[in-house]
């Protein structure tokens, strides 16, 4: 479904449904028909539906759950299109990943019914909802039938209503990294009962390590063969810079102008030992072709829609630098050796920067940024993303050159 349609349904249908479920839940409590929370989780379900890059950000929380509850089976619910980014982490058994087809309203309804059956068959006893104030995921956490439900709660904040049927209510803190708030949700299960909010802990020593991939000689030959098949000149290139100029249709205001990417590519190609690779899904090929036509160099390779998730990771792993908008590839790249440079605009880098020391962020720090958050369902009213249009190509170019020359991040 189109993102704005999903947002409207989540509000106009989700709010009254959450209210009805809250009333039913309280009636069940009054009649003594609800089960108490599980003392020791055995079958834990995480819910994060849509954003592929967020699966990487959730990796530390998954690992913490495995550390705290080594005998528990971890499950995950997401939309179909997000499954590959979850599988690449290698943390979960693929058989324990549940999905819902989000292509249409009817497919979502069918998938929801199938999920309800599957959750009960698997006897899920604990649900951790990673989504922030999304009514659909809140309802899914309830219909899973688990006696323990962990999620973000609004407390005294106006709006953001997602019902009131959590057993562990966690404060959503927009001033720390998303990985920290996900870890809070897991820690809620071992915090003292009865405290409000459920989690009050120091996070300075949190581990944000994510899995890493290995590109063996055969995988590297396969990727380089693909590049040479598109552009024979890539055979002699000693350095690869990957450009990801898109940010999905859900978040168009996250995009750096295509002309900025074209100018950056032209500047970088002054180095005769370097080639540029443009990545993205098949629907983003027109943007890639625009850059190719602007630059007009045989060392610019359009690979949009031509790599699997595994091939994309291997491409990142053999490249030296990735320049990207604030989007999924910025997080996928954390699993590889590539140095990541992310251009932030509508969202704040302190909350979503990649979980790797090999990264830099570019942020113009306009007073209107961030304008996108869970508090507005990530829907900005901005009609002119000056926060990214004002990013100076000279600054990005200089940053890429420093990383190519071996200067570490922070230097």
GUKE-598954 format. One line per 2 residues: number of its first residue (from 0); their letters; for each residue z, x, y of C-alpha. Coordinates in steps of 0.25 Angstrom, whole numbers, padded with zeros to 4 digits. Example, Ala and Ser with C-alpha at 12.3 -4.5 7.8 and 13.67 -1.06 7.14 Angstrom:
<midrens>
0> AS> 0031:0049:-0018 | 0029:0055:-0004
</midrens>
This chain:
<midrens>
0> XX> 0000:0000:0000 | -0002:0004:0014
2> XX> 0011:0011:0020 | 0013:0001:0031
4> XX> 0011:-0011:0022 | 0022:-0005:0013
6> XX> 0031:-0003:0025 | 0029:-0018:0029
8> XX> 0032:-0023:0015 | 0044:-0014:0015
10> XX> 0050:-0020:0027 | 0046:-0035:0027
12> XX> 0048:-0037:0012 | 0058:-0025:0009
14> XX> 0068:-0029:0019 | 0070:-0044:0014
16> XX> 0070:-0039:0000 | 0080:-0028:0002
18> XX> 0089:-0039:0009 | 0087:-0048:-0003
20> XX> 0090:-0037:-0013 | 0103:-0033:-0005
22> XX> 0108:-0048:-0006 | 0105:-0048:-0021
24> XX> 0112:-0035:-0023 | 0124:-0039:-0015
26> XX> 0125:-0052:-0023 | 0124:-0044:-0036
28> XX> 0136:-0036:-0031 | 0144:-0048:-0028
30> XX> 0141:-0054:-0042 | 0144:-0041:-0049
32> XX> 0130:-0039:-0054 | 0127:-0025:-0049
34> XX> 0129:-0012:-0057 | 0137:-0001:-0050
36> XX> 0130:0012:-0046 | 0128:0022:-0057
38> XX> 0138:0033:-0058 | 0129:0043:-0064
40> XX> 0114:0040:-0062 | 0106:0041:-0075
42> XX> 0092:0036:-0070 | 0090:0039:-0056
44> XX> 0077:0033:-0048 | 0073:0039:-0035
46> XX> 0064:0030:-0026 | 0054:0037:-0016
48> XX> 0041:0029:-0015 | 0030:0034:-0006
50> XX> 0031:0047:0000 | 0025:0058:-0009
52> XX> 0031:0070:-0001 | 0045:0063:-0002
54> XX> 0045:0066:-0017 | 0047:0081:-0014
56> XX> 0058:0078:-0004 | 0065:0070:-0015
58> XX> 0064:0081:-0025 | 0078:0087:-0021
60> XX> 0084:0073:-0023 | 0078:0072:-0036
62> XX> 0084:0086:-0040 | 0097:0083:-0035
64> XX> 0098:0070:-0043 | 0094:0078:-0055
66> XX> 0105:0088:-0052 | 0116:0077:-0050
68> XX> 0112:0068:-0061 | 0106:0078:-0072
70> XX> 0106:0067:-0083 | 0099:0056:-0074
72> XX> 0084:0053:-0075 | 0077:0053:-0062
74> XX> 0066:0043:-0059 | 0058:0041:-0047
76> XX> 0050:0029:-0041 | 0039:0031:-0031
78> XX> 0025:0025:-0028 | 0013:0030:-0037
80> XX> 0007:0039:-0026 | 0020:0047:-0025
82> XX> 0022:0050:-0040 | 0014:0063:-0040
84> XX> 0023:0069:-0029 | 0035:0066:-0037
86> XX> 0029:0071:-0050 | 0026:0084:-0044
88> XX> 0041:0087:-0042 | 0043:0088:-0057
90> XX> 0057:0083:-0055 | 0055:0069:-0062
92> XX> 0050:0065:-0076 | 0036:0058:-0072
94> XX> 0041:0046:-0081 | 0052:0044:-0072
96> XX> 0043:0042:-0060 | 0041:0027:-0057
98> XX> 0030:0023:-0047 | 0025:0011:-0039
100> XX> 0011:0009:-0036 | 0011:0006:-0020
102> XX> -0004:0003:-0019 | -0002:-0011:-0017
104> XX> 0009:-0022:-0015 | 0006:-0027:-0029
106> XX> 0007:-0013:-0035 | 0020:-0011:-0028
108> XX> 0026:-0024:-0034 | 0021:-0021:-0048
110> XX> 0027:-0007:-0047 | 0040:-0012:-0042
112> XX> 0041:-0021:-0054 | 0038:-0010:-0063
114> XX> 0048:-0001:-0057 | 0059:-0011:-0058
116> XX> 0056:-0012:-0073 | 0055:0003:-0075
118> XX> 0068:0005:-0067 | 0076:-0004:-0076
120> XX> 0069:0002:-0089 | 0073:0015:-0084
122> XX> 0087:0010:-0081 | 0088:0017:-0067
124> XX> 0102:0018:-0063 | 0101:0025:-0049
126> XX> 0090:0023:-0038 | 0089:0033:-0027
128> XX> 0080:0028:-0016 | 0074:0039:-0008
130> XX> 0066:0030:0001 | 0072:0028:0015
132> XX> 0073:0013:0019 | 0062:0008:0011
134> XX> 0065:-0006:0006 | 0055:-0005:-0006
136> XX> 0062:0007:-0012 | 0076:0001:-0009
138> XX> 0072:-0012:-0017 | 0066:-0003:-0028
140> XX> 0079:0004:-0029 | 0086:-0009:-0031
142> XX> 0077:-0015:-0041 | 0077:-0003:-0050
144> XX> 0090:-0009:-0055 | 0099:0004:-0053
146> XX> 0113:0002:-0050 | 0113:0014:-0041
148> XX> 0104:0014:-0028 | 0104:0025:-0018
150> XX> 0096:0025:-0005 | 0096:0026:0010
152> XX> 0104:0015:0017 | 0103:0012:0032
154> XX> 0118:0010:0034 | 0119:0006:0049
156> XX> 0104:0009:0053 | 0096:-0003:0058
158> XX> 0084:-0007:0050 | 0080:0000:0038
160> XX> 0085:-0011:0029 | 0083:-0008:0014
162> XX> 0094:-0017:0008 | 0108:-0014:0004
164> XX> 0108:-0011:-0011 | 0111:0004:-0012
166> XX> 0123:0009:-0020 | 0122:0022:-0013
168> XX> 0118:0021:0002 | 0113:0034:0008
170> XX> 0111:0037:0023 | 0097:0041:0027
172> XX> 0098:0053:0036 | 0085:0055:0043
174> XX> 0090:0069:0049 | 0089:0077:0036
176> XX> 0078:0080:0026 | 0074:0069:0017
178> XX> 0077:0077:0005 | 0092:0077:0010
180> XX> 0092:0062:0011 | 0086:0061:-0003
182> XX> 0097:0070:-0008 | 0107:0061:-0002
184> XX> 0102:0050:-0010 | 0105:0057:-0023
186> XX> 0118:0063:-0018 | 0123:0048:-0015
188> XX> 0124:0046:-0030 | 0136:0057:-0031
190> XX> 0142:0054:-0017 | 0156:0048:-0016
192> XX> 0154:0033:-0018 | 0157:0024:-0006
194> XX> 0154:0033:0005 | 0144:0028:0016
196> XX> 0134:0033:0016 | 0133:0038:0002
198> XX> 0130:0052:0005 | 0138:0062:0014
200> XX> 0134:0076:0010 | 0130:0090:0015
202> XX> 0116:0093:0013 | 0114:0107:0017
204> XX> 0114:0113:0003 | 0104:0103:-0002
206> XX> 0093:0108:-0011 | 0079:0104:-0007
208> XX> 0072:0111:-0017 | 0059:0105:-0023
210> XX> 0051:0108:-0035 | 0040:0118:-0034
212> XX> 0027:0119:-0042 | 0020:0132:-0048
214> XX> 0005:0134:-0046 | 0001:0142:-0058
216> XX> -0012:0151:-0058 | -0020:0139:-0065
218> XX> -0016:0129:-0054 | -0019:0139:-0043
220> XX> -0033:0141:-0049 | -0036:0126:-0050
222> XX> -0032:0124:-0035 | -0040:0136:-0030
224> XX> -0051:0131:-0038 | -0051:0118:-0032
226> XX> -0051:0124:-0018 | -0062:0133:-0021
228> XX> -0070:0121:-0027 | -0069:0115:-0013
230> XX> -0071:0127:-0005 | -0075:0141:-0011
232> XX> -0070:0148:0001 | -0056:0144:-0004
234> XX> -0058:0155:-0015 | -0055:0166:-0005
236> XX> -0044:0159:0003 | -0031:0167:0001
238> XX> -0023:0156:0009 | -0023:0141:0008
240> XX> -0018:0132:0019 | -0016:0117:0015
242> XX> -0017:0106:0025 | -0012:0092:0022
244> XX> -0017:0084:0034 | -0012:0070:0029
246> XX> 0001:0062:0028 | -0003:0050:0021
248> XX> -0006:0036:0026 | 0008:0032:0027
250> XX> 0011:0042:0038 | -0001:0045:0046
252> XX> 0007:0050:0058 | 0012:0062:0050
254> XX> -0002:0068:0051 | -0006:0080:0059
256> XX> -0019:0078:0066 | -0031:0082:0057
258> XX> -0037:0090:0069 | -0024:0098:0068
260> XX> -0026:0101:0054 | -0041:0105:0056
262> XX> -0037:0114:0068 | -0026:0121:0059
264> XX> -0036:0123:0047 | -0047:0129:0057
266> XX> -0036:0139:0062 | -0031:0143:0048
268> XX> -0045:0145:0043 | -0047:0157:0053
270> XX> -0040:0164:0041 | -0051:0167:0032
272> XX> -0042:0168:0020 | -0037:0154:0021
274> XX> -0042:0140:0017 | -0037:0126:0020
276> XX> -0035:0115:0010 | -0033:0101:0015
278> XX> -0025:0092:0005 | -0022:0077:0005
280> XX> -0025:0064:-0004 | -0040:0059:-0005
282> XX> -0038:0049:0006 | -0035:0060:0016
284> XX> -0048:0067:0014 | -0054:0062:0027
286> XX> -0044:0069:0035 | -0046:0082:0026
288> XX> -0061:0081:0029 | -0059:0080:0044
290> XX> -0051:0093:0044 | -0062:0099:0035
292> XX> -0073:0095:0044 | -0065:0100:0057
294> XX> -0063:0113:0051 | -0076:0116:0044
296> XX> -0072:0127:0035 | -0075:0130:0020
298> XX> -0060:0134:0019 | -0055:0120:0021
300> XX> -0053:0113:0008 | -0051:0098:0008
302> XX> -0043:0095:-0005 | -0039:0080:-0001
304> XX> -0038:0071:-0013 | -0042:0083:-0023
306> XX> -0028:0088:-0028 | -0018:0082:-0037
308> XX> -0003:0083:-0033 | -0002:0095:-0042
310> XX> -0014:0102:-0036 | -0009:0099:-0022
312> XX> 0004:0106:-0025 | -0004:0118:-0031
314> XX> -0013:0119:-0019 | 0000:0119:-0010
316> XX> 0006:0130:-0019 | -0006:0140:-0018
318> XX> -0008:0137:-0003 | 0000:0145:0008
320> XX> 0002:0134:0018 | 0002:0118:0019
322> XX> 0000:0111:0032 | 0004:0097:0031
324> XX> 0008:0084:0038 | 0022:0079:0034
326> XX> 0017:0072:0021 | 0019:0074:0006
328> XX> 0011:0087:0004 | 0022:0094:0013
330> XX> 0032:0090:0003 | 0023:0093:-0010
332> XX> 0021:0107:-0004 | 0036:0110:-0006
334> XX> 0033:0111:-0021 | 0024:0123:-0018
336> XX> 0023:0137:-0011 | 0015:0132:0001
338> XX> 0021:0133:0015 | 0021:0119:0021
340> XX> 0019:0116:0036 | 0022:0102:0039
342> XX> 0018:0095:0052 | 0029:0084:0055
344> XX> 0027:0073:0065 | 0033:0059:0063
346> XX> 0044:0064:0053 | 0054:0075:0055
348> XX> 0053:0088:0048 | 0068:0089:0046
350> XX> 0067:0077:0037 | 0054:0080:0029
352> XX> 0051:0094:0030 | 0046:0100:0016
354> XX> 0057:0105:0007 | 0052:0119:0006
356> XX> 0055:0132:0014 | 0040:0135:0015
358> XX> 0038:0124:0026 | 0036:0123:0041
360> XX> 0036:0110:0049 | 0028:0107:0062
362> XX> 0035:0097:0071 | 0032:0094:0085
364> XX> 0046:0088:0087 | 0041:0076:0096
366> XX> 0052:0067:0101 | 0046:0055:0093
368> XX> 0046:0062:0080 | 0050:0058:0069
370> XX> 0045:0044:0071 | 0044:0041:0056
372> XX> 0056:0039:0047 | 0062:0030:0036
374> XX> 0068:0022:0048 | 0054:0017:0051
376> XX> 0048:0017:0037 | 0040:0030:0042
378> XX> 0031:0021:0051 | 0030:0027:0065
380> XX> 0025:0019:0077 | 0018:0032:0082
382> XX> 0003:0031:0085 | 0001:0046:0089
384> XX> 0008:0057:0081 | 0009:0067:0092
386> XX> 0020:0074:0084 | 0009:0079:0075
388> XX> -0003:0079:0085 | 0006:0089:0093
390> XX> 0007:0099:0082 | 0000:0112:0087
392> XX> -0010:0117:0077 | -0007:0131:0083
394> XX> 0007:0130:0078 | 0004:0125:0064
396> XX> -0007:0136:0063 | 0003:0147:0067
398> XX> 0013:0141:0056 | 0003:0141:0045
400> XX> -0001:0156:0049 | 0013:0160:0048
402> XX> 0015:0154:0034 | 0002:0160:0029
404> XX> 0006:0174:0034 | 0019:0172:0027
406> XX> 0029:0169:0037 | 0040:0160:0031
408> XX> 0044:0147:0036 | 0055:0148:0047
410> X> 0050:0161:0052
</midrens>
